[in-house]
Amino acid sequence: MAKMFSRKAVAVTLAVLGLSLAGGGIAVAQPNEGSGAQPAVRQGQQPPLSPESARKAQEALKQDAGTLATTVSFAVVRSNGVLARGQDVVSVTRYGVGQYEVLFNRVLSRGAYVATLGDSADCCVPANGEISVAPRLSITTGVFVQTRNSSGTAADRPFHLHVTG
């Protein structure tokens, strides 16, 4: 019997089929009606910078005035976006389910960001989940944080953010 397909052709076909099936869908966070939340964005993307955030960042840059020493800043944020405690934090904004912007009073582009889910109280371990951090687009004093539940769906989770540099 003649060989109809090469092994390579079968492997490529199965890989394409697997990738097509795996790319099922993308979840979109929906703001609560009447909550004053910003427009929802696709998971993995950041909402546009608000004029208020831009103003706060410009004010913070004036105060930073070229500090070159390594500095450690942090924020402990409740799941509703309220700052529990922190150092060098200007503001925290909750944009939608699991989406937070944390602004500091200094330039962060020369540093590193580390975040973990963590309760603001001294007693409790937070619910399981995931967290991601990224530089805030269009602003050098901010960090964008996304939190999710264990299945990867956007969810409000308390977190600790540590910034160095």
Secondary structure, 3 states (H helix, E strand, C coil): CCCCCCHHHHHHHHHHHHHHHHCCCCCECCCCCCCCCCCCCECCCCCCCCHHHHHHHHHHHHHHCCCCCCCEEEEEECCCCCEEEEECEEEEEEEECCEEEEEECCCCCCCEEEEEECCCCCCCCCCCCEEEEEECCCCCCEEEEEEECCCCCECCCCEEEEEEC
